[in-house]
Amino acid sequence: MFAVVRTGGKQYRVAAGDKIAVEKLAGDAGDKITLGDVLLAGSEGEVADAAKVTVSAEIIAQAKSEKVTVFKKRRRHNYRRKAGHRQQMTLLRILSVGDEKKAAPKKKAAAKTEADAAPAADAE
């Protein structure tokens, strides 16, 4: 099964066992994360409901990407500037592309009792 996920403003086609480099995500090496923004999912030519698919991944490392050289020049003005930049990135290993999202346990709202409501009314 594969999925198309969006993270860091880019889209990635992933399957279980893939390794990808994405924009920096919070976490340390060994942490498990869930990529929540699933755009498309499917397997063997069939498209599945992306709302029910979850993608779990493990952070391999936090690293820097290749260096990008920025060079500015204006002809005949003796103007040259050279700078470099290395973007922060996170290396991920896709653990699973699952069919079902596990529903988070819903927290029950604490029922207000008459004793809790009474002091608020007396404050007037």
RAHUZI-V973980 format. One record per run of one state. SS is the DSSP state (h for helix, s for strand, l for the rest). FROM is the first residue (numbers start at 1). TO is the last residue. If there is no record, write none. Layout:
[[SS,FROM,TO] [SS,FROM,TO]]
This chain:
[[l,1,1] [s,2,7] [l,8,9] [s,10,15] [l,16,18] [s,19,23] [l,24,31] [s,32,35] [l,36,37] [s,38,43] [l,44,45] [s,46,48] [l,49,49] [h,50,52] [l,53,53] [s,54,74] [l,75,78] [s,79,98] [l,99,113] [h,114,122] [l,123,124]]
